[in-house]
């Protein structure tokens, strides 16, 4: 159907013209455009409350959908129009309505960071964990996209409403943490970790690969009191540790943080230097030198900036003792853990700001001072 006068009045928010057109009875209140949009969808999308109410009173179909399954309620949530959303729900629109790929008004509001819409929908009792299919075949929930985009208050609202279990899918919040780490949304990460989301290593690998040093630092601090080196030296499907991933990514800040956290720089990984050739053990320094020699970064020709970062990584690997002599990870203070929602630093966490945490930090500081002096003497005659 073509775009008509009623569609135009709805788009412009012209309540007087809308009222006149509806009174004549010459137009269909539910007539769709070529894109499948009704006048109600158009007015909802553009936040025109007066026109929307006139259309509702005239019997507009609240459940009409476009070819993708989008309703007027989706349009209101997407545009951040809380008044329109309340108007539609009061008239009988389903707040849990889904598009054909699973998107809900809550997902749309979280995607754009519309906190007032999120609060209103949660008050209405909508389900939080409807999965929305992505173009790559994966699924995400509202919490995932809010964390990815760094909408911290939306993340907080979703978690606080009914707890972390109510707003995550079957992955227990791992996807949300991984997306937050990938985009270095550190505040969102803190909320997720405080709510009980546990990184088994995937988020550390993601952050290392993307060179997200602040995200890496937070994850390492979170694991500070965990005994053993299982986390910092975990292996992915390619038998790489986070340190290998950081070296390949030419991320010197991340490399330094991982070394500071005790990552084993002597580990190797299996690699073949030719198609179907024999596997050989490659060290971190060999990886850095190979990428420098080939002038490659992640399979592409390295830029000048990437080459400079690779060279910095190589220098760090050559002087590991120097790197570990001065802590970037803890500095002069004890580890900072993710605090519970609505509170300050969680001083009751494992090895927190008192007791064992302080003792370890001070012991490490003394050890670093001695190591630094010895290292400075050793390198005093070198450039």
C-alpha positions as CSV (number, residue, x, y, z in Angstrom):
1,X,0.0,0.0,0.0
2,X,1.3,3.5,-0.7
3,X,2.1,6.1,1.9
4,X,-1.0,8.2,2.5
5,X,-2.1,11.4,4.3
6,X,-2.7,9.5,7.6
7,X,0.8,8.1,7.5
8,X,2.2,11.6,6.9
9,X,0.1,13.1,9.7
10,X,1.4,10.4,12.1
11,X,5.0,11.0,11.0
12,X,4.7,14.8,11.6
13,X,2.7,14.5,14.8
14,X,-0.1,16.5,13.3
15,X,-3.0,15.6,15.7
16,X,-5.4,18.1,14.1
17,X,-5.0,16.5,10.6
18,X,-5.1,13.0,12.1
19,X,-8.4,13.7,13.9
20,X,-9.9,15.2,10.7
21,X,-8.9,12.3,8.5
22,X,-10.2,9.7,11.0
23,X,-13.5,11.6,11.3
24,X,-14.1,11.4,7.5
25,X,-13.8,7.7,7.6
26,X,-12.1,7.9,4.2
27,X,-8.8,6.3,5.4
28,X,-8.1,2.9,7.0
29,X,-6.5,3.4,10.4
30,X,-4.5,0.2,9.9
31,X,-3.4,0.8,6.3
32,X,0.3,-0.2,5.8
33,X,3.1,1.4,3.8
34,X,5.3,-0.6,1.5
35,X,7.5,-1.3,4.4
36,X,4.6,-2.7,6.4
37,X,4.2,0.2,8.8
38,X,0.8,1.3,10.1
39,X,0.1,4.9,11.2
40,X,0.3,3.7,14.8
41,X,3.8,2.4,14.3
42,X,5.0,5.6,12.7
43,X,3.6,7.8,15.4
44,X,5.0,5.5,18.1
45,X,8.4,5.5,16.5
46,X,8.5,9.3,16.4
47,X,7.1,9.8,19.9
48,X,3.9,11.6,19.0
49,X,1.7,10.9,22.0
50,X,-1.4,12.9,20.9
51,X,-1.5,11.2,17.5
52,X,-0.9,7.8,19.1
53,X,-3.8,8.2,21.4
54,X,-6.1,9.3,18.6
55,X,-5.2,6.2,16.6
56,X,-5.7,3.9,19.6
57,X,-9.1,5.4,20.2
58,X,-9.9,4.9,16.5
59,X,-9.3,1.2,16.8
60,X,-5.7,0.9,15.6
61,X,-4.4,-2.7,15.7
62,X,-1.9,-2.9,18.6
63,X,-0.6,-6.2,17.4
64,X,0.1,-5.3,13.8
65,X,3.6,-6.3,12.6
66,X,6.0,-5.4,9.8
67,X,7.6,-8.1,7.7
68,X,10.2,-8.5,10.5
69,X,7.6,-8.8,13.2
70,X,8.1,-5.3,14.6
71,X,5.2,-3.8,16.5
72,X,4.4,-0.3,17.6
73,X,5.6,-1.3,21.1
74,X,9.0,-2.2,19.6
75,X,9.1,1.2,17.9
76,X,8.3,3.1,21.1
77,X,11.0,1.1,23.1
78,X,13.6,1.5,20.4
79,X,13.0,5.3,20.2
80,X,13.0,5.7,24.0
81,X,9.4,7.0,24.2
82,X,8.2,5.9,27.6
83,X,4.9,7.8,27.4
84,X,4.0,6.1,24.2
85,X,5.0,2.7,25.6
86,X,2.8,3.2,28.7
87,X,0.0,4.3,26.5
88,X,0.2,1.2,24.3
89,X,0.5,-1.2,27.2
90,X,-2.5,0.4,28.9
91,X,-4.5,-0.1,25.7
92,X,-3.6,-3.8,25.7
93,X,-0.3,-4.2,23.8
94,X,1.7,-7.2,24.9
95,X,5.0,-6.0,26.6
96,X,6.6,-9.4,25.9
97,X,6.0,-9.3,22.1
98,X,8.8,-10.6,20.0
99,X,10.0,-10.0,16.5
100,X,10.7,-12.9,14.2
101,X,14.4,-13.0,15.4
102,X,13.3,-12.8,19.0
103,X,13.8,-9.2,19.8
104,X,11.6,-7.8,22.6
105,X,10.8,-4.2,23.6
106,X,13.1,-4.8,26.6
107,X,16.0,-5.9,24.3
108,X,15.5,-2.9,22.1
109,X,15.5,-0.5,25.1
110,X,18.6,-2.1,26.6
111,X,20.3,-2.0,23.2
112,X,19.9,1.8,23.1
113,X,20.4,2.4,26.8
114,X,16.9,3.7,27.5
115,X,16.9,3.3,31.3
116,X,13.4,4.7,31.9
117,X,11.9,2.2,29.3
118,X,13.8,-0.7,30.9
119,X,12.5,0.3,34.4
120,X,8.9,0.5,33.1
121,X,9.0,-2.8,31.3
122,X,10.6,-4.5,34.4
123,X,7.8,-3.0,36.5
124,X,5.3,-4.6,34.1
125,X,6.9,-8.0,34.8
126,X,8.4,-8.8,31.4
127,X,10.7,-11.8,30.9
128,X,14.3,-10.7,30.9
129,X,16.0,-13.6,29.2
130,X,14.3,-13.9,25.9
131,X,17.1,-14.8,23.4
132,X,17.5,-12.6,20.4
133,X,19.1,-14.3,17.3
134,X,22.1,-12.6,15.8
135,X,23.2,-12.6,12.2
136,X,26.0,-15.1,13.1
137,X,23.6,-17.6,14.5
138,X,24.4,-16.8,18.2
139,X,21.8,-15.5,20.7
140,X,21.9,-12.6,23.1
141,X,19.7,-11.3,25.9
142,X,19.0,-7.8,27.0
143,X,21.8,-7.9,29.6
144,X,24.3,-9.0,27.0
145,X,23.8,-5.9,24.8
146,X,23.6,-3.5,27.7
147,X,27.0,-4.8,28.9
148,X,28.5,-4.7,25.4
149,X,27.5,-1.1,25.0
150,X,28.5,0.0,28.4
151,X,25.1,1.0,29.7
152,X,26.1,0.5,33.3
153,X,22.8,1.7,34.8
154,X,20.8,-0.5,32.6
155,X,23.0,-3.5,33.6
156,X,22.5,-2.5,37.2
157,X,18.7,-2.2,36.8
158,X,18.5,-5.6,35.1
159,X,20.5,-7.4,37.8
160,X,18.9,-5.7,40.7
161,X,15.3,-6.3,39.6
162,X,15.3,-10.1,40.2
163,X,18.9,-11.1,40.4
164,X,21.4,-12.3,37.9
165,X,19.7,-15.7,37.2
166,X,16.6,-14.0,36.0
167,X,18.3,-11.9,33.3
168,X,20.9,-14.3,31.8
169,X,20.5,-17.2,29.4
170,X,21.9,-20.7,29.8
171,X,25.5,-19.3,29.9
172,X,25.1,-17.8,33.4
173,X,26.2,-14.4,32.3
174,X,29.4,-15.5,30.6
175,X,28.4,-13.9,27.3
176,X,27.7,-10.5,29.0
177,X,31.1,-10.5,30.7
178,X,32.8,-11.5,27.5
179,X,31.2,-8.7,25.5
180,X,31.9,-6.2,28.2
181,X,35.6,-7.3,28.3
182,X,35.9,-7.2,24.5
183,X,34.7,-3.5,24.5
184,X,36.4,-2.6,27.8
185,X,33.2,-1.7,29.6
186,X,34.9,-2.0,33.0
187,X,32.1,-0.6,35.1
188,X,29.7,-3.2,33.6
189,X,32.2,-5.9,34.2
190,X,32.4,-5.0,37.9
191,X,28.6,-5.3,38.2
192,X,28.6,-8.7,36.5
193,X,31.5,-10.0,38.6
194,X,29.9,-8.7,41.8
195,X,26.6,-10.4,40.9
196,X,28.4,-13.8,40.7
197,X,29.4,-14.1,37.0
198,X,32.5,-16.2,36.9
199,X,35.1,-16.0,34.1
200,X,36.6,-19.4,33.3
201,X,39.2,-17.8,31.1
202,X,37.2,-16.9,27.9
203,X,36.9,-13.2,28.9
204,X,40.6,-13.0,29.7
205,X,41.5,-14.4,26.3
206,X,39.0,-12.0,24.6
207,X,40.4,-9.0,26.4
208,X,44.0,-10.0,25.8
209,X,43.3,-10.5,22.1
210,X,41.7,-7.1,21.8
211,X,44.4,-5.3,23.8
212,X,41.9,-4.3,26.5
213,X,44.4,-3.6,29.4
214,X,41.8,-2.2,31.8
215,X,39.6,-5.2,31.3
216,X,42.5,-7.6,31.7
217,X,43.6,-5.8,34.9
218,X,40.2,-6.1,36.5
219,X,39.9,-9.8,35.6
220,X,43.4,-10.5,37.1
221,X,42.6,-8.6,40.2
222,X,39.4,-10.6,40.6
223,X,41.4,-13.8,40.5
224,X,44.2,-12.6,42.8
225,X,43.3,-14.8,45.7
226,X,42.7,-17.9,43.6
227,X,45.6,-20.4,44.2
228,X,47.6,-21.8,41.4
229,X,48.3,-20.5,37.9
230,X,45.4,-22.2,36.2
231,X,43.7,-19.0,35.2
232,X,46.5,-16.8,34.0
233,X,48.2,-19.8,32.2
234,X,45.0,-21.5,30.9
235,X,45.0,-22.8,27.3
236,X,42.5,-22.2,24.5
237,X,41.7,-24.6,21.7
238,X,44.9,-23.6,19.9
239,X,47.0,-24.4,23.0
240,X,47.8,-20.7,23.4
241,X,47.9,-19.0,26.8
242,X,46.6,-15.5,27.3
243,X,50.2,-14.3,27.2
244,X,50.6,-15.8,23.7
245,X,47.4,-14.2,22.6
246,X,48.6,-10.8,23.9
247,X,52.0,-11.1,22.2
248,X,50.3,-12.0,18.9
249,X,48.0,-9.0,19.4
250,X,51.0,-6.7,19.9
251,X,49.5,-5.5,23.2
252,X,52.4,-4.5,25.4
253,X,50.3,-3.2,28.3
254,X,48.4,-6.5,28.5
255,X,51.7,-8.5,28.2
256,X,53.1,-6.5,31.2
257,X,49.9,-7.1,33.3
258,X,50.0,-10.9,32.6
259,X,53.7,-11.1,33.4
260,X,53.0,-9.2,36.6
261,X,50.2,-11.6,37.5
262,X,52.7,-14.5,37.2
263,X,52.1,-15.8,33.7
264,X,54.7,-18.3,32.7
265,X,56.9,-16.8,30.0
266,X,58.7,-20.1,29.5
267,X,55.7,-22.0,28.1
268,X,55.6,-22.9,24.5
269,X,52.8,-23.6,22.0
270,X,52.7,-26.1,19.1
271,X,52.9,-24.5,15.7
272,X,53.6,-25.6,12.1
273,X,55.6,-23.3,9.9
274,X,54.4,-24.9,6.7
275,X,51.2,-26.4,5.3
276,X,50.7,-29.8,7.0
277,X,54.3,-29.5,8.2
278,X,55.5,-31.0,11.5
279,X,54.6,-29.3,14.7
280,X,57.3,-27.5,16.6
281,X,57.3,-25.8,20.0
282,X,57.4,-22.0,19.7
283,X,58.3,-19.7,22.5
284,X,56.8,-16.3,23.2
285,X,60.0,-14.5,22.1
286,X,60.1,-16.6,18.9
287,X,56.5,-15.6,18.1
288,X,57.4,-11.9,18.6
289,X,60.5,-12.1,16.5
290,X,58.7,-14.0,13.7
291,X,56.0,-11.4,13.5
292,X,58.6,-8.6,13.6
293,X,60.6,-10.3,10.9
294,X,57.5,-10.9,8.6
295,X,56.1,-7.5,9.6
296,X,52.8,-9.2,10.2
297,X,50.0,-8.6,12.8
298,X,47.1,-11.0,13.1
299,X,47.7,-12.3,9.5
300,X,47.8,-8.9,8.0
301,X,50.6,-6.5,7.0
302,X,51.5,-4.6,10.2
303,X,51.2,-0.9,10.3
304,X,54.0,1.3,11.7
305,X,52.1,1.6,15.0
306,X,51.7,-2.2,15.2
307,X,55.3,-2.7,14.5
308,X,56.3,-0.3,17.3
309,X,54.0,-2.2,19.7
310,X,55.5,-5.5,18.6
311,X,59.0,-4.2,19.3
312,X,57.8,-3.0,22.7
313,X,56.5,-6.5,23.4
314,X,59.8,-8.1,22.4
315,X,61.7,-5.8,24.8
316,X,59.3,-6.8,27.6
317,X,60.0,-10.5,27.0
318,X,63.7,-9.8,27.0
319,X,63.5,-8.1,30.4
320,X,60.9,-10.1,32.3
321,X,62.6,-9.6,35.7
322,X,62.6,-5.8,35.2
323,X,58.9,-6.0,34.3
324,X,58.1,-7.9,37.5
325,X,60.2,-5.7,39.7
326,X,57.6,-2.9,39.6
327,X,53.9,-3.9,39.8
328,X,51.4,-2.5,37.4
329,X,48.8,-4.8,38.6
330,X,48.6,-3.8,42.3
331,X,50.8,-0.8,42.7
332,X,51.1,0.2,46.3
333,X,47.6,-0.8,47.3
334,X,45.9,-4.1,47.9
335,X,43.7,-5.7,45.3
336,X,40.4,-4.1,44.5
337,X,37.6,-6.6,44.1
338,X,34.2,-6.2,42.5
339,X,32.0,-4.5,45.1
340,X,28.4,-5.6,45.7
341,X,25.7,-3.5,43.9
342,X,25.1,-0.2,45.6
343,X,28.2,-0.5,47.9
344,X,31.8,0.6,47.9
345,X,34.8,-1.7,47.7
346,X,34.0,-5.2,49.0
347,X,36.5,-5.5,51.9
348,X,35.1,-8.8,52.9
349,X,36.1,-10.5,49.7
350,X,38.8,-13.1,49.5
351,X,42.1,-11.5,50.5
352,X,40.4,-8.1,50.4
353,X,41.7,-4.8,51.8
354,X,42.7,-6.3,55.1
355,X,44.4,-9.4,56.5
356,X,46.0,-11.7,53.9
357,X,45.5,-9.3,51.0
358,X,47.6,-6.6,52.6
359,X,50.3,-9.0,53.7
360,X,50.7,-10.4,50.2
361,X,50.9,-6.9,48.7
362,X,53.6,-5.8,51.2
363,X,55.5,-9.0,50.8
364,X,55.4,-8.6,47.0
365,X,56.6,-5.0,47.4
366,X,59.6,-6.0,49.4
367,X,60.5,-8.7,46.9
368,X,60.1,-6.3,44.0
369,X,62.4,-3.8,45.6
370,X,65.2,-6.4,46.0
371,X,64.6,-7.7,42.5
372,X,64.6,-4.2,41.0
373,X,68.0,-3.4,42.6
374,X,69.6,-6.6,41.3
375,X,68.1,-6.1,37.8
376,X,69.2,-2.5,37.6
377,X,72.8,-3.6,38.4
378,X,72.6,-6.4,35.9
379,X,71.4,-4.1,33.1
380,X,73.5,-1.0,34.0
381,X,76.0,-1.7,31.3
382,X,73.4,-2.5,28.6
383,X,71.4,-0.3,26.3
